[in-house]
Amino acid sequence: MNAPITPVIPRFVRTPDAALHLGLSARTLEKHRCYGTGPAYRKLGGRIVYAIADLDAWAEQGLRKSTSDPGTGTVYPAKRHYSQMVRR
């Protein structure tokens, strides 16, 4: 008898698949990477990959129960955040 085939669930995904997982465009995810506001990523050789667990953890930072809920973390927009600007 043939054993049932178990699907392989990837641990790491490239930018287009990571963006799809989060419901963002790949370009938005690239901007998050440049500004340091996005999920953790790894560079394997010349390739950027994201762990599914890291994508989910980043998205969980934005979890709110109501509009008055301050939450436990912040998911910043894909632009330079004020704390990253150099003070002169």
Secondary structure, DSSP 8 states (H G I E B T S, - for coil): ----------SEEEHHHHHHHHT--HHHHHHHHHHT-S---EEETTEEEEEHHHHHHHHHTT--SSTT---S-----SS--GGGS---
